[in-house]
Amino acid sequence: MNEKAPGPDDVRRAVIVGSGSAGRRHLTALRCRFPDAELVMVRRPDSTTPLDVPAEQGAVLVESLDEALGAGPADLGVVASPAPFHVEHTAAFVEAGVRCVLLEKPVATSAELAEPLVGLAAGSTDVVVGYHLRWSDTAPAVRSLLLDGVVGSVTSFGFHSAQHLSNWRPWARTEQTVSGRAELGGGILLEISHELDGLRWLLAGSHGEVDRVAARLRFDGAPTDGNVDTVADIDVVLADGTSGVVHLDMTSPVHERRWHFDGPDATLWADLLTGRIERRGPGGTEVLVDAAAEGERDRAEGGLIDHVLAVQAGLTEPGCTVEDGIEVLQIVDAARRSHEDGGAPVDTVRTQPGTGGSARA
């Protein structure tokens, strides 16, 4: 079903839980689309996030989701609170009869804790998980090229994302942010799980889900509470035996985000920060895509919000589901178990939706 932007009267009131960077982006994007809507932002009393964006966008600030939902019906809900509260806040929106919920990643802090979301998303409320790279310029182009067989069947792959934590939210003390605090669901595995979602989105259809991982984690090198993972190096094996590596860190002074996919005769190389995609082979390098890097993050946000609004209007189905979010957490959980076992390979265990049980892939 083709998506189209809903009309200006389709969202009269939206509630955004969380005033951090994700909540502020969603607030700005919604105000752009609905200049006359009532936008309510739930901000914790102890939050240190600046008030400039809510003020600029004319948001009503409240201190609890109960207060926000008690003041009137909402057409759309956004859960951008710390990950440990995602299930609770999603449940509150569902119980209030909200038609559609944008649930930020990660959907919880572990696959087991995320299980209640399956039941919540099975009712009359649609839930879209906010892995925004699916709506960016570069990642969908990579997916199309892989589906077109530009390098043949992928034989190995690599995902690399690095940026020092101090550069993520320059307006806040890093050790007080969600990313740097274990009790708020921080750490590189959860905060930059985009690469794990991207791995599944790009390769699971042709090579199967992640079957096992071997991981090495570090907990130093960034200003955190000392209890969150700051570096993750993960060896990944897919169901058909195809293998690759994922590197995530919040310690590198150089900001990098690049993915590559090796085929029998060439490599597809993508730089997600510049929007450049190349085919590299024995005959040289061919530039396949050279997108405008400036503004891509905003375009990805816009694409995500437009998709959520299309789901809210009943025009399409969620493009990233709760089940997708739980699959990512299964990889995170396996990486943690592997690290605890000295980096030994660990099978990925997947929960069967709606059963409460689990099965090995």
Number of C-alpha atoms within 10 A of each C-alpha: 6 6 16 14 15 18 11 12 10 15 21 16 18 25 27 27 27 23 25 19 14 19 23 22 17 21 24 20 20 20 18 12 18 19 13 14 18 17 25 23 25 24 22 17 9 7 13 15 18 13 13 9 17 19 11 10 17 17 22 14 19 16 16 16 21 14 11 21 18 11 9 10 15 23 19 24 26 27 29 27 24 23 26 20 16 24 20 13 22 26 17 17 24 20 11 16 16 22 19 27 28 26 28 22 28 29 32 24 26 20 22 17 15 22 23 17 23 18 13 20 20 12 11 12 21 22 30 28 23 27 26 20 21 22 22 21 20 25 22 16 18 24 16 12 18 20 16 10 12 17 21 17 17 22 16 19 21 20 20 17 21 20 17 17 25 18 13 14 14 9 11 14 13 20 16 15 21 19 27 27 20 17 15 17 22 25 27 26 30 23 17 20 22 20 23 21 22 20 22 20 18 18 20 15 10 16 19 16 20 27 22 23 27 23 26 20 23 15 18 16 16 21 18 25 19 16 15 23 27 27 23 22 20 25 19 26 23 22 16 13 15 18 20 20 17 19 20 26 26 29 20 17 12 9 14 15 18 19 21 21 23 21 19 12 12 19 23 25 22 26 19 22 17 17 20 18 25 18 22 17 16 8 9 8 14 12 13 17 17 14 16 13 15 11 9 20 17 13 16 19 23 22 19 26 23 20 24 29 27 20 24 27 19 15 17 16 17 19 17 19 20 26 20 18 26 26 22 27 27 21 29 23 19 21 30 21 20 22 21 13 14 12 19 15 20 21 20 23 19 19 21 14 16 12 10 10 11 12 9 11 15
